Amino acid sequence: MRLTSLAHFSLVIGLTMVVGSFAHADAGHKHGGFAAGEVGTDGSDARVIEIEIVEANGKMAYSRDRIEIMQNETVRFVLKNAGSLDHEFVLGTAKENRAHADMMASMPGMAHADKNMMQVASGQTSSFVWKFSNKGEFEFACLIPGHYEAGMHGIMIVK
């Protein structure tokens, strides 16, 4: 049986939704559907954390590799991509991020827009607001294939 392009696309989207729902069901999500918390409201009273994305000598990194937050604190992340490649910033547990990275590696060019992440184009600045309603150790990472391995990840401690 040969699938048409539309049927193939529909099959890929359907499988992605099923895999995503299993990953979310198993990931220990709590408040608002994400282990690390929930989308913040307007962020007018949020603490601002600026992070620069840099690329040098085959390495990719965030300007910070460890951030401490208080439970229920709302943060506005402002990411400036000073590199020549597009990057992203995904909040989750290390297990969630590894599963998501594996899925992205198996589907090159996959576009996604989950509420716990943002994409930052080369030379651009992006921001989003997040409320850390759950205590624990979380990870922020770029899950574009090869970027995590090049150093784009850090620890988020919520006390």
Backbone as CSV, one residue per row, in Angstrom:
resi,resn,N_x,N_y,N_z,CA_x,CA_y,CA_z,C_x,C_y,C_z
1,MET,0.848,-1.183,0.000,0.000,0.000,0.000,0.884,1.233,0.000
2,ARG,0.593,2.185,-0.847,1.366,3.421,-0.950,0.526,4.568,-0.404
3,LEU,1.084,5.330,0.545,0.360,6.446,1.146,0.551,7.715,0.325
4,THR,-0.506,8.473,0.190,-0.379,9.786,-0.439,0.319,10.717,0.540
5,SER,0.776,11.850,0.056,1.452,12.819,0.934,0.544,13.252,2.072
6,LEU,-0.736,13.498,1.766,-1.675,13.926,2.804,-1.894,12.815,3.829
7,ALA,-2.022,11.573,3.357,-2.210,10.455,4.290,-0.974,10.264,5.153
8,HIS,0.217,10.381,4.554,1.467,10.254,5.305,1.555,11.352,6.357
9,PHE,1.249,12.587,5.972,1.275,13.718,6.907,0.307,13.468,8.061
10,SER,-0.913,13.012,7.742,-1.916,12.747,8.780,-1.450,11.651,9.733
11,LEU,-0.811,10.613,9.178,-0.298,9.530,10.007,0.792,10.033,10.944
12,VAL,1.714,10.837,10.443,2.793,11.390,11.275,2.215,12.276,12.380
13,ILE,1.268,13.144,12.042,0.647,14.018,13.053,-0.068,13.178,14.105
14,GLY,-0.821,12.175,13.666,-1.542,11.318,14.614,-0.601,10.583,15.551
15,LEU,0.474,10.018,15.007,1.453,9.320,15.850,2.132,10.278,16.816
16,THR,2.441,11.483,16.347,3.066,12.483,17.214,2.154,12.814,18.388
17,MET,0.853,12.955,18.119,-0.089,13.269,19.198,-0.187,12.109,20.187
18,VAL,-0.210,10.877,19.693,-0.290,9.709,20.577,0.970,9.604,21.420
19,VAL,2.149,9.699,20.791,3.412,9.630,21.533,3.466,10.743,22.567
20,GLY,3.072,11.941,22.184,3.080,13.072,23.117,2.161,12.851,24.293
21,SER,0.976,12.269,24.043,0.047,12.058,25.155,0.579,11.003,26.113
22,PHE,1.249,9.950,25.593,1.860,8.965,26.477,2.991,9.587,27.272
23,ALA,3.821,10.393,26.632,4.940,11.033,27.330,4.426,11.933,28.437
24,HIS,3.368,12.701,28.158,2.833,13.593,29.178,2.172,12.823,30.304
25,ALA,1.519,11.701,29.985,0.860,10.915,31.026,1.874,10.280,31.959
26,ASP,3.072,9.969,31.459,4.080,9.268,32.244,5.092,10.197,32.891
27,ALA,5.059,11.476,32.581,6.151,12.362,32.950,6.033,12.950,34.346
28,GLY,5.014,12.619,35.097,4.911,13.179,36.434,4.410,14.611,36.417
29,HIS,3.660,14.971,35.395,3.133,16.335,35.314,2.206,16.584,36.486
30,LYS,2.269,17.781,36.955,1.445,18.139,38.099,0.586,19.320,37.715
31,HIS,0.779,20.401,38.371,0.059,21.637,38.197,0.099,22.129,36.763
32,GLY,-1.046,22.393,36.132,-1.070,22.999,34.819,-0.556,22.100,33.711
33,GLY,-0.303,20.813,33.988,0.109,19.894,32.959,1.603,19.772,32.733
34,PHE,2.434,20.488,33.454,3.881,20.415,33.280,4.549,20.245,34.639
35,ALA,5.567,19.394,34.682,6.261,19.121,35.939,6.859,20.381,36.551
36,ALA,7.394,21.282,35.723,8.069,22.481,36.225,7.112,23.601,36.603
37,GLY,5.828,23.425,36.372,4.884,24.474,36.741,3.876,24.742,35.654
38,GLU,3.638,26.029,35.397,2.575,26.418,34.471,2.903,27.751,33.815
39,VAL,2.211,28.022,32.747,2.391,29.290,32.055,2.008,30.414,33.014
40,GLY,2.843,31.454,33.089,2.544,32.609,33.929,1.474,33.468,33.284
41,THR,0.875,34.320,34.067,-0.163,35.205,33.531,0.479,36.345,32.752
42,ASP,0.264,37.572,33.130,0.795,38.693,32.336,2.271,38.973,32.587
43,GLY,2.782,38.576,33.732,4.200,38.735,34.013,4.628,40.137,34.395
44,SER,3.690,41.040,34.657,4.074,42.415,34.978,4.869,42.517,36.276
45,ASP,4.657,41.585,37.202,5.397,41.606,38.467,6.432,40.476,38.522
46,ALA,6.727,39.880,37.375,7.639,38.738,37.319,9.092,39.179,37.457
47,ARG,9.883,38.318,38.052,11.331,38.497,38.079,11.852,38.239,36.656
48,VAL,12.728,39.081,36.180,13.277,38.934,34.832,14.621,38.216,34.914
49,ILE,14.756,37.146,34.121,16.031,36.423,34.013,16.447,36.472,32.552
50,GLU,17.561,37.160,32.306,18.084,37.278,30.949,19.123,36.197,30.708
51,ILE,19.030,35.564,29.558,19.945,34.492,29.186,20.373,34.727,27.742
52,GLU,21.671,34.678,27.518,22.184,34.801,26.157,22.556,33.418,25.639
53,ILE,22.262,33.182,24.380,22.626,31.934,23.718,23.869,32.216,22.891
54,VAL,24.920,31.425,23.128,26.190,31.662,22.437,26.670,30.387,21.747
55,GLU,27.428,30.594,20.675,28.051,29.501,19.931,29.515,29.876,19.740
56,ALA,30.419,28.972,20.091,31.851,29.226,19.898,32.628,27.923,19.953
57,ASN,33.592,27.760,19.068,34.493,26.602,19.062,33.763,25.261,19.104
58,GLY,32.674,25.152,18.346,31.923,23.905,18.300,31.026,23.666,19.488
59,LYS,30.969,24.609,20.403,30.116,24.489,21.595,28.912,25.409,21.438
60,MET,27.827,25.034,22.061,26.629,25.855,22.133,26.241,25.904,23.597
61,ALA,25.869,27.076,24.077,25.569,27.173,25.506,24.639,28.339,25.802
62,TYR,24.017,28.236,26.958,23.304,29.368,27.546,24.307,30.093,28.433
63,SER,24.142,31.386,28.613,25.064,32.149,29.454,24.948,31.762,30.929
64,ARG,23.892,31.053,31.296,23.719,30.551,32.660,23.466,29.051,32.565
65,ASP,24.078,28.290,33.472,23.822,26.849,33.458,23.140,26.369,34.735
66,ARG,22.843,27.314,35.626,22.132,26.981,36.872,21.329,28.202,37.299
67,ILE,20.057,27.972,37.612,19.174,29.054,38.054,18.388,28.543,39.251
68,GLU,18.296,29.376,40.301,17.498,29.015,41.474,16.260,29.888,41.531
69,ILE,15.135,29.246,41.803,13.822,29.880,41.816,13.122,29.460,43.111
70,MET,12.258,30.298,43.620,11.426,29.928,44.759,10.093,29.374,44.235
71,GLN,9.557,28.378,44.942,8.268,27.822,44.546,7.232,28.939,44.475
72,ASN,6.390,28.893,43.467,5.328,29.863,43.164,5.852,31.196,42.635
73,GLU,7.156,31.284,42.393,7.714,32.494,41.791,7.384,32.507,40.296
74,THR,7.077,33.690,39.799,6.824,33.885,38.381,8.039,34.565,37.769
75,VAL,8.499,34.035,36.639,9.723,34.517,35.988,9.435,34.843,34.531
76,ARG,9.981,35.959,34.082,9.972,36.274,32.651,11.371,35.958,32.139
77,PHE,11.473,34.929,31.311,12.743,34.578,30.677,12.890,35.416,29.424
78,VAL,14.025,36.079,29.293,14.341,36.859,28.103,15.590,36.225,27.504
79,LEU,15.441,35.615,26.341,16.549,34.931,25.690,16.989,35.692,24.452
80,LYS,18.280,35.988,24.416,18.874,36.665,23.263,19.758,35.649,22.548
81,ASN,19.448,35.379,21.297,20.221,34.428,20.514,21.320,35.183,19.775
82,ALA,22.534,35.125,20.304,23.684,35.792,19.695,24.387,34.881,18.691
83,GLY,23.857,33.682,18.462,24.482,32.735,17.555,23.976,32.854,16.128
84,SER,24.518,32.009,15.271,24.139,32.019,13.856,23.066,30.976,13.532
85,LEU,22.706,30.147,14.523,21.694,29.111,14.334,20.453,29.417,15.169
86,ASP,19.327,28.851,14.776,18.121,28.942,15.589,18.282,28.003,16.780
87,HIS,17.682,28.377,17.902,17.748,27.565,19.118,16.393,27.577,19.802
88,GLU,16.304,26.840,20.898,15.084,26.831,21.697,15.431,26.701,23.172
89,PHE,14.429,26.910,24.004,14.560,26.849,25.456,13.354,26.060,25.941
90,VAL,13.594,24.843,26.433,12.511,23.957,26.867,12.684,23.673,28.350
91,LEU,11.618,23.866,29.128,11.614,23.556,30.561,10.969,22.197,30.781
92,GLY,11.601,21.353,31.591,11.023,20.058,31.916,11.948,19.300,32.835
93,THR,11.595,18.062,33.109,12.520,17.208,33.841,13.550,16.694,32.834
94,ALA,14.663,16.177,33.326,15.672,15.608,32.433,15.059,14.460,31.624
95,LYS,14.199,13.653,32.250,13.553,12.534,31.569,12.625,13.029,30.453
96,GLU,11.834,14.055,30.742,10.945,14.628,29.724,11.748,15.174,28.548
97,ASN,12.799,15.914,28.857,13.599,16.517,27.795,14.282,15.456,26.943
98,ARG,14.766,14.373,27.571,15.422,13.300,26.801,14.420,12.653,25.860
99,ALA,13.202,12.369,26.338,12.172,11.758,25.499,11.795,12.684,24.341
100,HIS,11.671,13.960,24.630,11.327,14.942,23.597,12.458,15.052,22.572
101,ALA,13.707,15.063,23.037,14.861,15.153,22.140,14.918,13.928,21.228
102,ASP,14.646,12.739,21.781,14.647,11.520,20.978,13.574,11.582,19.893
103,MET,12.392,12.102,20.243,11.315,12.236,19.270,11.719,13.222,18.170
104,MET,12.336,14.340,18.555,12.765,15.323,17.561,13.822,14.737,16.630
105,ALA,14.728,13.930,17.158,15.781,13.319,16.337,15.189,12.354,15.316
106,SER,14.081,11.703,15.673,13.458,10.750,14.756,12.561,11.434,13.724
107,MET,12.285,12.715,13.914,11.434,13.471,12.988,12.117,14.786,12.628
108,PRO,13.177,14.743,11.822,13.899,15.975,11.476,12.962,17.048,10.912
109,GLY,13.190,18.274,11.312,12.373,19.384,10.835,11.048,19.533,11.558
110,MET,10.812,18.718,12.580,9.559,18.782,13.314,9.412,20.143,13.981
111,ALA,8.305,20.798,13.719,8.012,22.073,14.372,7.091,21.795,15.550
112,HIS,7.320,22.466,16.664,6.460,22.290,17.819,6.378,23.600,18.580
113,ALA,5.332,23.727,19.348,5.134,24.954,20.118,4.427,24.607,21.421
114,ASP,5.093,23.860,22.272,4.529,23.544,23.571,4.595,24.769,24.464
115,LYS,3.746,24.810,25.479,3.677,25.978,26.357,4.887,26.118,27.267
116,ASN,5.674,25.053,27.426,6.847,25.093,28.307,8.138,25.356,27.518
117,MET,8.008,25.946,26.335,9.198,26.192,25.526,9.019,27.417,24.642
118,MET,10.164,27.876,24.140,10.120,28.928,23.128,11.277,28.730,22.169
119,GLN,11.049,29.131,20.945,12.086,29.098,19.927,12.638,30.501,19.764
120,VAL,13.958,30.573,19.496,14.615,31.868,19.350,15.450,31.823,18.070
121,ALA,15.036,32.598,17.082,15.755,32.631,15.802,17.095,33.339,15.978
122,SER,18.011,33.016,15.110,19.339,33.636,15.118,19.225,35.159,15.099
123,GLY,19.953,35.811,16.008,19.961,37.269,16.076,18.732,37.890,16.718
124,GLN,17.811,37.080,17.214,16.557,37.588,17.789,16.540,37.445,19.304
125,THR,15.589,38.131,19.918,15.337,38.023,21.352,13.881,37.624,21.527
126,SER,13.631,36.652,22.390,12.270,36.192,22.674,12.093,36.090,24.183
127,SER,10.841,36.106,24.623,10.590,35.961,26.057,9.282,35.208,26.290
128,PHE,9.198,34.638,27.482,7.944,34.052,27.922,7.917,34.052,29.446
129,VAL,6.707,33.933,29.990,6.491,34.011,31.437,6.095,32.630,31.944
130,TRP,6.731,32.228,33.050,6.482,30.902,33.626,6.333,31.013,35.130
131,LYS,5.378,30.289,35.705,5.193,30.216,37.151,5.653,28.840,37.617
132,PHE,6.624,28.829,38.522,7.193,27.581,39.036,6.398,27.123,40.254
133,SER,5.280,26.440,40.007,4.381,26.033,41.087,4.807,24.736,41.774
134,ASN,5.810,24.065,41.243,6.253,22.794,41.822,7.719,22.862,42.223
135,LYS,8.022,22.341,43.417,9.415,22.257,43.861,10.112,21.122,43.114
136,GLY,11.428,21.241,43.015,12.191,20.149,42.427,13.356,20.640,41.601
137,GLU,14.012,19.679,40.963,15.120,19.988,40.073,14.652,19.732,38.649
138,PHE,14.763,20.741,37.827,14.309,20.667,36.458,15.472,21.018,35.538
139,GLU,15.201,20.918,34.264,16.242,21.188,33.283,15.702,22.154,32.247
140,PHE,16.569,23.047,31.776,16.238,23.830,30.590,17.238,23.425,29.527
141,ALA,16.745,23.298,28.296,17.604,22.732,27.259,17.137,23.124,25.869
142,CYS,18.070,23.072,24.932,17.762,23.173,23.506,17.735,21.745,22.988
143,LEU,16.589,21.324,22.458,16.416,19.939,22.036,16.521,19.753,20.526
144,ILE,16.956,20.782,19.820,17.227,20.631,18.394,18.364,19.615,18.279
145,PRO,18.239,18.620,17.396,19.265,17.569,17.321,20.697,18.115,17.279
146,GLY,21.523,17.599,18.213,22.928,17.978,18.313,23.205,19.132,19.250
147,HIS,22.225,19.955,19.554,22.452,21.141,20.380,22.647,20.786,21.852
148,TYR,21.836,19.876,22.372,21.994,19.441,23.766,23.394,18.867,23.960
149,GLU,23.799,18.009,23.014,25.101,17.360,23.092,26.246,18.367,22.986
150,ALA,25.983,19.504,22.345,27.001,20.557,22.211,27.062,21.458,23.438
151,GLY,26.222,21.190,24.454,26.294,21.935,25.708,25.104,22.795,26.064
152,MET,24.041,22.761,25.277,22.902,23.640,25.540,21.912,23.026,26.516
153,HIS,22.249,23.112,27.810,21.338,22.660,28.860,21.819,23.228,30.190
154,GLY,20.908,23.292,31.130,21.225,23.779,32.457,20.218,23.264,33.470
155,ILE,20.497,23.544,34.732,19.661,23.065,35.846,18.840,24.222,36.412
156,MET,17.602,23.924,36.707,16.685,24.883,37.343,16.282,24.264,38.673
157,ILE,16.672,24.895,39.782,16.331,24.396,41.114,15.181,25.245,41.655
158,VAL,14.073,24.608,41.967,12.930,25.297,42.549,12.820,24.870,43.996
159,LYS,13.043,25.859,44.909,13.040,25.592,46.361,11.714,25.899,46.999
